Amino acid sequence: MEDETEKQKKHLAMVERLSKRPQSRSTKPESSTESTSSVLSHFSQLKTSIEFQLQQSQSLSSDPPNLKLHCQNISESISDLEKLVAQNSYLLPSYDVRTSLKIVSDLRQSLQNLTNQLIPKTRFSFKNKPTKKVPKDTAIPQPKQPPQPSIPDTRLATRESPGFRNKVGEVLVAEFRGSEVGEFAVSDLDSCEVRIIGSVRALFVHRLKNCRVYVGPVTGSVLIEEAEGCVFVMASHQIRIHSARKSDFYLRVRSKPIIEDSNGVRFAPYCLSYPGIEEDLRGAGLDTETGNWENVDDFRWLRAVQSPNWSVLPESERVGIVDVSNLKNADEEI
């Protein structure tokens, strides 16, 4: 116990040192009330709680129903931890953002390993057995259904958030100019076009295929999971992309875009247009081009040479300015 306590003390001391580092960002939303120190402190408390819950899992191995519920609760806690980083990324130095997201990824992997170990998948076998005659008056017992293993839900798009979900071949428009919007979710879309006009605080994108997503300024972070054959045009303080395939990203971002478990992704500068977008970008602190759209950080590529998983989109293949001000052809609006 003393070794574990000492590790926690060292971790808290490191967080305290990081929280006292000078901030390099020149722009910070006035509405933010949390300091870097308080965000890191909250992160550390949640991390310690999750680690404790992971340690408790072994003691529940003889009680499968409670173990499944326990793992689901841990999964939700890890998602909350990731959302904490995403929603406050503009407060944190890039080093702290990267370190925190790496911790989240490690916790998620630890949970997956425990789930595979403690809740193994049921193996089915088929055997030919002789047919027995059963008297007509004898009730035939129903076979028991095998227990289904619990799969941790790590989706970033929360059910409580407003958004577009489960659509095919539609034009979906959300206009938030002059309104105060927090989280917005875009999930389970196929061959759709999404237009988000105005600012939102956080955007969660999950499971898109062959879609085009045009987004005004996001004052916090964008988190993307599972995209294939898509085009994204978006501006945000921080953008993280996970499990993307053969997709193009036209970005304006204050920190380096982060990719993980992705390949065939290409990047170009932001090219969205609608009446009043310059005002929205200024209000979000995104009116200046930083050039970070081409400074992509691949978490799965640790070598000093360029990652083969991403590239700069050739100018000859880039789209021009995308104007999303015409809303008449929208199938669904918010």
N, C-alpha and C positions, 0 to 999 in steps of 0.2 A: 504493500500500500504506500510505503514511503516513496518508492520510485515513481509510482503514478502521480502522487501528490506533487512531487518535485517537477515532473514533466508539466503538469498544469500550471505550476507557479512560473516556470520558465516561459510557457506559452503566453500567460497573462502579461508577463514582463515585456515580452516581445511586442505584443499588441499595444502596450502602453508607450513603448518607444516609437512605434510606427505612428501612433496617434499624435505625437508631438512633432513630427516632421513638418517642415514648412510646406504649405500648399503651393502647387505650381500652376493651378488653374486661375485664370484671370476673370472668368465669368462664373457666377454662382447665382441661381435663382433666389430672389429676395424672399420667396415664400418658405424657403427651407428653414426649419427651426432646429434640426438636429445637427450637431457638430460631428466632425470626423471621429472624435474621441468617443462620443456616445454611440455612434453606429458600430464602431469596432468593439466596444464593450458589449453591446447587445449581441453582436455576432458571436463573440467568445462565449457568452452565456448559453446561447442556443446550441453552439457546437458541443460544449461540455455536456449539456443535457442529452443530445443525440448520442454521444459516445457512451454515456451511462446506460441509455436504453438499449444500445447494441450489446453491451455487456450482459444485460439482463436476459437477452434472448435465449441463451443456453439453458437457463433455469426453467424455461417454458417448453422445452423440447418434448416433454411428456404430455403436454396439453395442446394438441394441434389447433383447436378452435381459437383459444386465447392467443396462441402464437401467431396465427394469421392476422388477427386484429392488431396485435402488437406491431407486426411488421408494417401493416398499413399505416398505423399511426406514425411510425418512424419515417416512412416515405413522405407523408404529408409534412412532417417537421423539416425534412431535408428540402422539400420544395419551398417551404416558407423561408428557409435560410437563403436559398438562391434568390428568391424574390427580394429579400432584404438588401442583398448586394446590388441587384438590378435597379431597384427604386432609388438607391442612394449613391449610385456610381459617380454622379457628378460631384459628390463631396469627397470622394476618395482618390488619392494618388493612384496612378495606373498600376504601380507595384502591388498595392494593397488589393486592388480589384482582381488582379491576376492570381495573387496568393489565395484570396478568399474563394474564388471560383475553383481553384485546384483542390482546396479543402472540401468543397461541396462535392466535386467529382469523386474524390477518394471515399467520402462517406457513403455516397450512392453505390460505389463498387463494393464497399464492405457489406452494405445491406444486401446486395445481390448475392454475394458469396454466402452470407448466412442463410438466405432464403434457399439457395441451391443445396446447402448442406442439411438444413433442418427440415425443409419441406420438399423432399425429392419428388420428382414426377412419378406418377403411377405407371408401372409397366403393364401393358396388356398382352395377353397371350390367347391364342385361339386353339382349342383342342376339339378333336372329333370324339364325341361321346355317344354311346349307344342310346337310342331312343327308348324311353320307358313309357309304358302305357299307364295313364293316370285315370283312376275312376272318375266318372263324371261328377260325383258329389264332392270330390276332394278339391279344396281350394288350392290354386297354384300360387305359391309364394312369389312375390315380385323381387327381382334381383336388386340388391343394394347398389346404389350409385357410388362409384369410387370418389373419394374426396378430391376436390379440385385444388391444385396448389394456388396459393395467393401470389399474384404478380403485382409488385409494387407499382403504383401509379405515379409516374414522374412527369406528367404532363404539365407544361408551363401555363397553358391557357386555363384559367380557373373558371369553374361553372358560374360563379357569381358575377363575373365581369360581363358587361355588355359586349356584343360582338356579332360576327357572322360565322355561322356553323352549318356544316352538312348541306352544302349547296353544290350543284353541278351546272356548268354552262350558263352562269348568270353574271350580270353586272351589279355589283353591290356598292352602294355609296353611303358614306357617313360624313356629315358636315357638322363640325364643332366650332365654327368661328363664333367668337363672342360667348362661348359657354365654357364652364369649368368641367373637364373630363379627367377621370383618373385612369384606370386600366381599361384597355380594349383588347379583345381576343379575336383572332382569325384562325379558324381550325376546320379541318376535314372538308377542304374545298377541292374541286376538280374542274379544270378548264374554266375558271372564273376570272373576272376582272374586279379588283377591289380598289376603291378610291376613298381615301380618308383626307378630307379637307379641313384645315385648322390644326390645332395642337391637342395632343393627348400626353399624359404623364408617362405611361408605360404601355408598350405594345407586345403582346404575346402571339406568336405565329406557330401553328402546329399542324403538321400533315397536310401539305399542299402539293398538288400535282398539276403541272401545265397551267399555272396561274400567272397573272400579272398583278402586282401589288404596288400601288402608288400612294405614298404616305407623306403628309405634311410634317412639320417638325414635331419630334417627340422630345419632351423636356427631360426625360429620364433615360430609360434604356429600352432597347429592342432585343427580344430573345426569340430566336427562330429554331425550330426543331422539325426535322424531316420535311425537306422540300426537294422536289425533283422537277426539272424542266421548267423552272419558273424565272420570272423577271421581277426584281424588286427595285423600286426607286424610293429611297427614304433618307431622312436626316435625323440624327439623334446624337446624344452625348456619348452613348456607348452601345455597341452592337455586338451580340454574340450569336454565332451561327453554328448549329450542331446537326450533323447528319444531313447535309445538303449535297445534291448530286446535279451536275450539269445545269447550273443556274447562274444567272447574271445579276450582279448587284451594283446599282448606281447609287453611291453613298456620299453623304456629307456627315462627318463624324469627328467629335472633338478628341477622342482617344483612338488607339489602333483597333480596327475591327478584329474580332477573335473568331477563328474557325476551329472546329474540332470534329473529328471523324467525318470529314467532308472531302470531296474530290471533284474535279472538273468545274470548279467555281471561278468566275471571272469578275473583275472589278473595274468600275469606271466612275467618273465624278457625277454628282447629283444633277438631275436635269428636269426637275418638276416645275410646273408653272400653273398658277391660277390667280385670279385677281386678289391682291392682298397678301400674297405669300411672303414678300419681303418683310412686311410688318410682322407676320407670324414668326419668321426666322429670327428677327431681331429680338422679339419677346422671349424666344427660347434660348437666346445666346448662341444661335447657329447661323448668323448672318455672314460670317467670315469663312471663306474656304481654307481649311487647314492642310489639305493635301494628304490627310491620313487615309483616304479611301484606297491608296495604293501601298500603305504600310501595314499589311495584313500579318497578324500573328497567328501561326498555326500551332495549337497546343500539342498536337501529336507529332510535330516535326522538331526534333531537338538539335539537329545538325546545324552547322554554321552556314551551309549553302542554302539557296532558295528552295522553299518547299515546292514539290511537284504537284501539290493538291490545288493550287490556285495560280492565277495569272492575271495580268492586266489585259482588259478587253481591247483589242485593236481598234483604233479610231474608225477604220473603214467599216467595222461591224457594229458600231454603236448607234443607238437610236438618237434622234434629234431631241429638241425640247418637247416634253410631254405635257400637253395642256389638258387638265382634267376639269376645266370649268364648265363644260357642257354636261349637264346632268339629265338631259331629256331621255337618253337611252338607257337609263338605269332601271333594272328590274325590281330592285329593292333599295329603299333608302331608310336611313335612320336620321 
